[in-house]
């Protein structure tokens, strides 16, 4: 089901979308915006998955100062 929404878009974005339509890449602003939004959501979901995975990894924390940590590293 499609839904109509009203949004405010910066003038330069509208110009870029109109250029895509006038060059024949998309047949209308609607088609262009649907594609661009879908791609953006796909990418945002990929980042969401990466963030969720990184939160699940239990990395040990370093409870030393950087100076102490680097001094200890020199021993090896």
C-alpha positions in Angstrom: 0.0 0.0 0.0 1.4 3.4 -0.9 1.2 6.4 1.3 1.4 10.1 0.5 3.7 12.1 2.7 4.8 15.8 2.6 8.5 16.6 3.3 10.7 19.6 3.0 13.8 19.0 0.8 16.7 21.4 0.3 16.7 23.1 -3.1 20.0 21.5 -4.2 18.5 18.0 -3.6 15.4 18.9 -5.7 17.7 20.1 -8.5 19.8 16.9 -8.3 16.6 14.8 -8.4 15.3 16.8 -11.4 18.5 16.3 -13.2 18.2 12.5 -12.8 14.7 12.7 -14.2 15.6 15.0 -17.1 18.5 12.7 -18.0 16.1 9.8 -18.2 17.5 7.8 -15.3 14.1 8.0 -13.7 10.7 8.7 -15.2 9.6 10.9 -12.3 10.5 12.5 -9.1 8.4 9.9 -7.3 10.4 7.0 -8.9 13.7 8.7 -8.1 12.8 9.4 -4.5 11.4 5.9 -4.0 14.7 4.4 -5.3 16.9 6.8 -3.3 15.0 6.2 -0.1 15.0 2.5 -0.6 18.8 2.4 -1.1 19.3 4.7 1.9 17.2 2.4 4.1 19.1 -0.6 2.9 22.4 1.0 3.8 21.1 2.2 7.1 19.9 -1.4 8.0 23.4 -2.7 7.1 24.9 -0.2 9.5 22.3 -1.1 12.1 23.3 -4.8 11.9 27.0 -3.9 12.2 26.3 -1.8 15.3 24.1 -4.5 16.8 26.8 -7.1 16.2 29.5 -4.9 17.7 27.5 -4.4 20.9 27.2 -8.2 21.3 31.0 -8.7 21.3 32.3 -8.5 24.9 35.6 -6.9 24.5 37.8 -6.6 27.5 38.4 -3.0 28.8 41.8 -1.7 29.6 41.9 -0.3 33.1 45.3 1.3 32.8 46.5 4.7 31.7 47.7 4.9 28.2 51.2 5.5 29.5 51.2 2.4 31.6 49.7 0.3 28.8 52.4 1.5 26.3 55.2 0.9 28.9 53.9 -2.7 29.4 53.7 -3.2 25.6 57.4 -2.4 25.4 58.2 -5.5 27.5 57.2 -7.7 24.6 
